[in-house]
Amino acid sequence: MELLIVDDDNAFRKSVSMALERRGHSVASTGAGPEAMRMAAGARFDVAFVDMKMPEMSGVELVRELRHIQPGLRTVILTGHGSIDGAVEAIKTGAWHYLTKPCELDNMEALIRAAYKEAAPAPVAPDPTAGTYHGMAGGSRALMGVIAAIRCVKDSPFPALITGESGTGKELASRAIHFDGVRRTKPFIAINCASLKPELLENELFGHVRGAFTGAIVNKEGLLKVADGGTIFIDEIGDMNLTVQASLLRFLEGGRFRQLGATVETQVDVRVVAAINKDMEEEVRLKRFRHDLYYRLNVCRIDLPPLRKRMEDVPALARHFLGASRTAGGTTVDIAPAAVDALNAYDWPGNVRELMNVLSRAALLCKDSVITRWLIASILPSSDRTQSVVLPCLEEIEKRHLHESLRCNGWNVSRTSQSLGIDRRTLQRKMKRYHIARPPA
């Protein structure tokens, strides 16, 4: 993807640009709005991340100008928690989404993938061998069941509930519901209950009017209003306190809510998709979650399986993640069949998110264009199941890695030493030490 980063914080801009480039994206950056306009006039970008507050031109002003220069460009406003109102205003003037700073790289990557999916035509049916369904890769029966469930509920007006362990892709599933459904052209807004205090969560969802409390000097539209016509994804809803649960239940029953301090109600058309990584029934039994809200949310339920229950999808997931990856040297990355075997021998307690992180690290550490079994073995944590993969001796790992690198480079010592980042004499000394020799033709 072609990305544009506009932020006057040099350290932030450079670190984010480098991180996104390591993930395989082409990144241009600047610290000034006018320069960003000149760049957009001369090159096409898929997504622009724009800081809200800059000295020469505000983020809102730049979003408005970029919309005229490149109508198809998706702009994401970067703002602090104290400037959410400004981000909402930017969305009204054409911004596609917003992120609060400090923003996590995974959240930026999720928006980039969503922008790509919006730009590309939605597939008629998932192809387990050739592609993905809104970022979901694989062809296992478990995954096909999830995709079938999403297709069944995507156009329903009723709330949806996505359950599953941490890292199984609940937000990805929620985006598939939205971007493959009838609301795809309307806003998709995500909020995480665990990241906000209860009073802040209620304010973010419903907003407030001027004078509602000390410090409320202007009106604030809540995310339910911002998402009007579209979808709001409420992640980790099990961490929502009972007071906010009651307010959400009332909204689900009639599509109306009252801003803090308001005397009149606001009517919106928003589909709620919620996610939880806890045992929902147990939370209800322990009275930590309202049973009536649970019944309201549980109309369209999708249970995501852990990765250990769909291990046959690991090769497809690996190819999908590495498709946009580059080595530290900038070359594309492939993965050896033996390395896939190493991935299949691990339990993945962190699920798909952990797999993605392991592959990202492997691509970064890979000295040549092929991720080997021994590199994967050195990254994965040791466990009973991986003992057959992780060799007991670091010297043996180095020996196998050198042998694999030489083979991939046609046993050319100079080329192999360059790919490994060591000099030719050091490589020859290690070959002699480990008794590595080119096999006879």
C-alpha positions as CSV (number, residue, x, y, z in Angstrom):
1,M,0.0,0.0,0.0
2,E,1.1,3.6,-0.7
3,L,1.0,5.5,2.5
4,L,1.4,9.2,3.4
5,I,2.4,10.2,7.0
6,V,1.8,13.9,7.9
7,D,3.0,14.8,11.4
8,D,5.2,17.6,12.7
9,D,6.6,15.3,15.4
10,N,9.8,14.2,13.7
11,A,10.5,11.3,16.1
12,F,7.0,9.9,15.8
13,R,6.9,10.4,12.0
14,K,10.2,8.7,11.4
15,S,9.6,5.8,13.7
16,V,6.2,5.0,12.3
17,S,7.4,5.4,8.7
18,M,10.2,2.9,9.3
19,A,7.9,0.4,11.1
20,L,5.4,0.5,8.3
21,E,8.1,0.2,5.6
22,R,9.4,-2.9,7.4
23,R,5.9,-4.3,7.0
24,G,6.1,-4.0,3.3
25,H,4.4,-0.6,2.7
26,S,5.7,2.2,0.6
27,V,5.8,5.3,2.8
28,A,6.2,9.0,2.1
29,S,6.2,11.5,5.0
30,T,6.3,15.2,5.8
31,G,5.8,17.5,8.8
32,A,3.8,20.2,7.0
33,G,0.3,20.3,5.4
34,P,1.3,22.4,2.3
35,E,4.0,19.9,1.5
36,A,1.6,17.0,1.9
37,M,-0.7,18.7,-0.6
38,R,2.2,19.0,-3.1
39,M,3.1,15.4,-2.6
40,A,-0.6,14.3,-3.1
41,A,-0.7,16.3,-6.3
42,G,2.3,14.4,-7.7
43,A,1.7,10.8,-6.5
44,R,-1.1,8.5,-5.7
45,F,-1.6,7.3,-2.1
46,D,-4.0,4.8,-0.6
47,V,-4.1,6.0,3.0
48,A,-2.9,9.2,4.6
49,F,-2.3,9.4,8.4
50,V,-2.7,13.1,9.3
51,D,-1.9,14.7,12.7
52,M,-4.8,16.9,14.0
53,K,-2.6,19.8,15.2
54,M,0.2,21.2,13.0
55,P,1.6,24.7,12.9
56,E,1.0,25.7,9.3
57,M,-2.3,23.9,8.6
58,S,-4.6,21.9,10.8
59,G,-5.5,18.3,10.2
60,V,-9.1,19.2,9.4
61,E,-8.0,21.8,6.8
62,L,-5.6,19.3,5.2
63,V,-8.2,16.6,5.1
64,R,-10.5,18.9,3.3
65,E,-7.8,19.8,0.7
66,L,-6.7,16.2,0.2
67,R,-10.2,15.3,-0.5
68,H,-10.2,17.6,-3.5
69,I,-6.7,16.6,-4.7
70,Q,-7.3,12.8,-4.4
71,P,-11.0,12.0,-3.9
72,G,-10.3,8.3,-3.4
73,L,-7.7,8.9,-0.7
74,R,-8.6,7.6,2.8
75,T,-7.4,9.9,5.5
76,V,-7.0,8.9,9.1
77,I,-6.8,11.7,11.7
78,L,-4.3,11.2,14.5
79,T,-5.3,12.9,17.7
80,G,-4.8,12.9,21.4
81,H,-7.6,11.8,23.8
82,G,-8.4,15.4,24.6
83,S,-9.1,16.3,21.0
84,I,-11.7,13.6,20.0
85,D,-14.1,16.4,19.2
86,G,-11.8,17.6,16.5
87,A,-11.5,14.2,15.1
88,V,-15.2,13.9,14.9
89,E,-15.3,17.2,13.1
90,A,-12.7,15.9,10.6
91,I,-14.8,12.9,9.9
92,K,-17.7,15.2,9.1
93,T,-15.5,17.0,6.6
94,G,-14.3,13.9,4.8
95,A,-11.9,12.0,7.0
96,W,-12.3,8.2,6.8
97,H,-11.3,7.3,10.3
98,Y,-9.3,8.5,13.4
99,L,-6.8,7.0,15.9
100,T,-5.9,8.4,19.3
101,K,-2.2,8.9,20.0
102,P,0.0,7.2,21.0
103,C,-1.4,4.8,18.3
104,E,-0.4,1.2,18.1
105,L,1.2,0.0,14.9
106,D,-1.3,-3.0,14.8
107,N,-4.2,-0.5,14.8
108,M,-2.7,1.4,11.9
109,E,-2.1,-1.8,10.0
110,A,-5.8,-2.9,10.6
111,L,-7.0,0.4,9.1
112,I,-4.6,-0.1,6.1
113,R,-6.0,-3.6,5.5
114,A,-9.6,-2.3,5.8
115,A,-8.8,0.5,3.3
116,Y,-7.4,-2.1,0.9
117,K,-10.5,-4.3,1.3
118,E,-12.8,-1.3,0.7
119,A,-10.9,-0.4,-2.5
120,A,-10.9,-3.9,-3.8
121,P,-14.2,-5.5,-5.0
122,A,-15.6,-7.9,-2.4
123,P,-15.2,-11.6,-3.5
124,V,-18.2,-13.5,-4.4
125,A,-17.1,-16.5,-2.3
126,P,-14.0,-17.1,-0.2
127,D,-11.2,-19.0,-2.1
128,P,-9.2,-21.0,0.4
129,T,-6.4,-21.6,-2.0
130,A,-5.9,-18.2,-3.7
131,G,-6.9,-15.4,-1.4
132,T,-8.6,-14.3,1.8
133,Y,-12.0,-13.2,2.9
134,H,-11.6,-9.7,4.3
135,G,-8.2,-10.6,5.7
136,M,-9.2,-14.1,6.9
137,A,-6.9,-16.6,5.3
138,G,-7.3,-20.4,5.2
139,G,-9.7,-23.1,4.0
140,S,-10.4,-25.1,7.2
141,R,-13.9,-26.3,8.0
142,A,-13.8,-24.1,11.2
143,L,-12.9,-20.9,9.2
144,M,-15.4,-21.7,6.5
145,G,-18.1,-22.0,9.2
146,V,-17.1,-18.6,10.5
147,I,-17.3,-17.0,7.1
148,A,-20.6,-18.6,6.4
149,A,-21.9,-17.2,9.7
150,I,-20.7,-13.7,8.8
151,R,-22.3,-13.9,5.4
152,C,-25.6,-15.0,7.1
153,V,-25.7,-12.1,9.5
154,K,-23.9,-9.3,7.7
155,D,-27.0,-7.5,6.4
156,S,-29.1,-8.1,9.5
157,P,-30.2,-5.0,11.5
158,F,-29.8,-6.9,14.8
159,P,-26.8,-6.6,17.1
160,A,-24.0,-9.2,16.6
161,L,-21.8,-10.8,19.3
162,I,-18.4,-12.2,18.5
163,T,-16.7,-14.4,21.0
164,G,-13.3,-16.0,21.1
165,E,-9.9,-16.0,22.8
166,S,-7.6,-13.0,22.6
167,G,-5.9,-12.8,19.2
168,T,-8.4,-14.9,17.2
169,G,-9.4,-11.9,15.0
170,K,-12.6,-10.6,16.5
171,E,-12.1,-7.1,15.1
172,L,-11.3,-8.6,11.7
173,A,-14.6,-10.5,11.8
174,S,-16.4,-7.3,12.8
175,R,-14.9,-5.5,9.9
176,A,-16.0,-8.3,7.6
177,I,-19.5,-8.0,8.8
178,H,-19.5,-4.2,8.1
179,F,-17.5,-4.1,4.8
180,D,-19.2,-7.0,3.2
181,G,-22.6,-5.8,4.3
182,V,-25.1,-3.2,3.2
183,R,-23.5,-0.6,5.5
184,R,-20.1,-0.8,3.9
185,T,-20.2,2.8,2.6
186,K,-21.0,4.2,6.0
187,P,-18.7,4.7,9.0
188,F,-17.1,1.9,10.9
189,I,-16.1,3.0,14.4
190,A,-14.3,0.8,16.9
191,I,-14.0,1.4,20.7
192,N,-12.3,-0.8,23.3
193,C,-14.0,-0.9,26.7
194,A,-10.8,-2.0,28.5
195,S,-8.9,1.0,27.5
196,L,-11.2,3.6,29.0
197,K,-12.5,4.4,32.5
198,P,-16.3,3.9,32.9
199,E,-17.1,7.7,32.9
200,L,-14.9,8.2,29.8
201,L,-16.5,5.2,28.0
202,E,-20.0,6.6,28.6
203,N,-19.0,10.0,27.3
204,E,-17.2,8.5,24.3
205,L,-20.3,6.5,23.3
206,F,-23.1,9.0,24.0
207,G,-21.4,12.4,24.1
208,H,-22.4,15.4,26.2
209,V,-23.8,18.9,26.0
210,R,-22.2,22.1,27.1
211,G,-22.3,22.5,30.9
212,A,-23.1,18.8,31.6
213,F,-20.2,18.7,34.0
214,T,-17.2,20.8,35.1
215,G,-15.0,21.3,32.1
216,A,-17.7,20.6,29.5
217,I,-17.3,23.9,27.7
218,V,-18.6,22.7,24.3
219,N,-21.0,20.1,23.0
220,K,-19.5,16.7,22.2
221,E,-21.0,14.2,19.8
222,G,-20.6,10.6,20.9
223,L,-19.4,7.8,18.7
224,L,-22.9,6.5,18.3
225,K,-23.8,9.7,16.5
226,V,-20.6,9.6,14.5
227,A,-21.4,6.1,13.4
228,D,-25.0,7.0,12.2
229,G,-25.9,4.7,9.3
230,G,-22.9,2.4,9.9
231,T,-21.5,0.1,12.5
232,I,-19.9,0.6,15.9
233,F,-17.6,-2.2,17.1
234,I,-17.5,-2.5,21.0
235,D,-14.5,-4.6,21.9
236,E,-14.0,-6.3,25.2
237,I,-17.6,-5.5,26.2
238,G,-17.2,-7.7,29.2
239,D,-15.2,-4.9,30.8
240,M,-18.1,-2.4,30.4
241,N,-19.5,-1.5,33.8
242,L,-23.2,-2.1,34.7
243,T,-24.2,1.6,34.5
244,V,-23.0,1.9,30.9
245,Q,-24.5,-1.5,30.1
246,A,-27.9,-0.2,31.1
247,S,-27.5,2.8,28.9
248,L,-26.4,0.6,26.0
249,L,-29.4,-1.7,26.5
250,R,-31.8,1.2,26.3
251,F,-30.2,2.3,23.1
252,L,-30.5,-1.2,21.6
253,E,-34.1,-1.3,22.4
254,G,-35.1,1.8,20.5
255,G,-32.1,3.3,18.7
256,R,-32.3,6.4,20.9
257,F,-30.0,7.8,23.5
258,R,-29.6,10.9,25.6
259,Q,-26.3,12.8,25.7
260,L,-25.0,13.6,29.2
261,G,-26.8,16.7,30.3
262,A,-29.3,16.7,27.4
263,T,-33.0,17.0,27.8
264,V,-33.9,15.5,24.5
265,E,-33.1,12.2,22.9
266,T,-31.1,11.6,19.7
267,Q,-32.2,8.9,17.2
268,V,-29.6,7.2,15.1
269,D,-29.4,4.1,12.9
270,V,-26.3,2.2,14.1
271,R,-25.6,-1.5,14.1
272,V,-23.8,-2.7,17.2
273,V,-21.2,-5.5,16.9
274,A,-19.7,-6.5,20.3
275,A,-16.8,-8.8,21.1
276,I,-15.7,-10.5,24.3
277,N,-12.9,-12.9,25.2
278,K,-14.5,-14.1,28.4
279,D,-17.1,-16.8,29.1
280,M,-20.2,-14.7,28.5
281,E,-22.5,-17.1,30.3
282,E,-20.2,-17.2,33.4
283,E,-20.1,-13.3,33.4
284,V,-23.9,-13.3,33.5
285,R,-24.1,-15.9,36.2
286,L,-21.6,-13.9,38.4
287,K,-23.8,-10.8,37.8
288,R,-20.9,-8.9,36.1
289,F,-22.9,-8.7,32.9
290,R,-26.6,-7.9,32.6
291,H,-28.6,-10.9,31.4
292,D,-31.0,-8.7,29.5
293,L,-28.2,-7.1,27.5
294,Y,-26.7,-10.5,26.9
295,Y,-29.9,-11.7,25.4
296,R,-30.2,-8.6,23.2
297,L,-26.6,-9.0,21.9
298,N,-26.8,-12.7,21.5
299,V,-29.2,-12.6,18.5
300,C,-26.4,-13.0,15.9
301,R,-23.5,-14.8,17.5
302,I,-20.2,-15.8,15.9
303,D,-17.8,-18.0,17.8
304,L,-14.2,-17.7,16.6
305,P,-12.1,-20.9,17.0
306,P,-8.6,-20.7,18.5
307,L,-5.8,-21.2,16.0
308,R,-4.9,-24.6,17.6
309,K,-8.4,-25.8,16.4
310,R,-7.6,-24.8,12.7
311,M,-4.0,-25.6,12.3
312,E,-4.5,-26.5,8.7
313,D,-4.9,-22.8,8.1
314,V,-1.3,-21.9,9.3
315,P,0.3,-22.2,5.8
316,A,-2.3,-20.0,4.2
317,L,-2.0,-17.5,7.1
318,A,1.8,-17.5,6.8
319,R,1.6,-16.8,3.0
320,H,-0.9,-14.0,3.7
321,F,1.1,-12.3,6.4
322,L,4.4,-12.6,4.4
323,G,2.8,-11.4,1.2
324,A,3.4,-7.8,2.3
325,S,6.6,-8.4,4.3
326,R,10.1,-7.5,3.4
327,T,13.5,-8.4,4.9
328,A,15.7,-5.8,6.5
329,G,17.4,-5.5,3.1
330,G,14.1,-4.8,1.4
331,T,13.6,-8.0,-0.5
332,T,10.5,-10.1,-0.5
333,V,10.2,-13.0,1.9
334,D,9.4,-16.6,1.3
335,I,9.1,-19.4,3.9
336,A,10.6,-22.9,3.6
337,P,8.3,-25.9,4.0
338,A,10.3,-27.1,7.0
339,A,9.7,-23.7,8.6
340,V,5.9,-24.2,8.1
341,D,6.3,-27.6,9.9
342,A,7.9,-25.7,12.8
343,L,4.9,-23.4,12.9
344,N,2.5,-26.3,12.9
345,A,4.3,-27.9,15.8
346,Y,3.5,-25.0,18.1
347,D,0.3,-24.5,20.2
348,W,-0.2,-20.7,19.5
349,P,-1.7,-19.6,22.8
350,G,-1.7,-16.1,21.4
351,N,-3.6,-17.3,18.3
352,V,-3.4,-15.6,15.0
353,R,-2.0,-12.4,16.5
354,E,1.0,-14.3,17.9
355,L,1.5,-16.0,14.5
356,M,1.6,-12.6,12.8
357,N,4.1,-11.3,15.3
358,V,6.4,-14.3,15.0
359,L,6.4,-14.0,11.2
360,S,7.0,-10.3,11.3
361,R,10.0,-10.8,13.6
362,A,11.2,-13.7,11.3
363,A,11.0,-11.4,8.2
364,L,12.9,-8.7,10.1
365,L,15.7,-11.1,11.2
366,C,15.8,-13.0,7.9
367,K,19.2,-12.3,6.3
368,D,18.2,-13.8,2.9
369,S,14.9,-14.2,1.2
370,V,13.8,-17.5,2.8
371,I,12.7,-18.0,6.4
372,T,14.2,-21.2,7.6
373,R,13.0,-23.8,10.1
374,W,15.9,-22.9,12.3
375,L,15.1,-19.2,12.4
376,I,11.5,-20.0,13.4
377,A,12.8,-22.4,16.0
378,S,15.0,-19.7,17.5
379,I,12.0,-17.3,17.8
380,L,9.3,-19.6,19.1
381,P,9.2,-20.1,22.9
382,S,10.2,-23.5,24.1
383,S,7.4,-26.0,25.0
384,D,6.9,-29.7,25.2
385,R,5.3,-29.6,21.8
386,T,8.2,-27.7,20.2
387,Q,11.1,-29.7,21.6
388,S,11.2,-31.8,18.4
389,V,11.6,-28.6,16.5
390,V,13.9,-26.4,18.7
391,L,17.3,-27.9,18.7
392,P,19.0,-28.2,22.0
393,C,22.3,-26.5,20.9
394,L,22.6,-23.0,19.5
395,E,25.7,-24.1,17.5
396,E,23.6,-26.7,15.8
397,I,21.0,-24.0,14.9
398,E,23.8,-21.8,13.5
399,K,25.2,-24.8,11.5
400,R,21.8,-25.6,10.0
401,H,21.1,-21.9,9.2
402,L,24.4,-21.5,7.5
403,H,23.9,-24.7,5.5
404,E,20.4,-23.5,4.4
405,S,21.7,-20.1,3.5
406,L,24.5,-21.5,1.3
407,R,22.0,-23.8,-0.4
408,C,19.6,-21.0,-1.1
409,N,22.5,-18.9,-2.6
410,G,23.7,-21.8,-4.8
411,W,26.7,-22.4,-2.6
412,N,28.2,-19.1,-3.6
413,V,30.3,-18.1,-0.6
414,S,30.5,-14.4,-1.5
415,R,26.8,-14.0,-2.1
416,T,25.9,-16.0,1.1
417,S,28.3,-13.9,3.3
418,Q,26.6,-10.7,2.0
419,S,23.1,-12.1,2.7
420,L,24.2,-13.1,6.2
421,G,25.9,-9.8,6.9
422,I,29.3,-11.3,7.6
423,D,32.6,-11.2,5.7
424,R,33.7,-14.0,3.4
425,R,36.6,-15.2,5.7
426,T,34.3,-15.5,8.7
427,L,31.8,-17.6,6.7
428,Q,34.7,-19.9,5.4
429,R,36.0,-20.3,9.0
430,K,32.5,-21.3,10.2
431,M,32.1,-23.7,7.3
432,K,35.4,-25.4,8.3
433,R,34.4,-25.4,11.9
434,Y,31.0,-27.1,11.2
435,H,32.4,-29.3,8.4
436,I,30.0,-27.8,5.9
437,A,30.9,-28.5,2.3
438,R,29.1,-28.2,-1.0
439,P,27.5,-31.6,-1.9
440,P,28.8,-33.3,-5.0
441,A,26.9,-32.6,-8.2
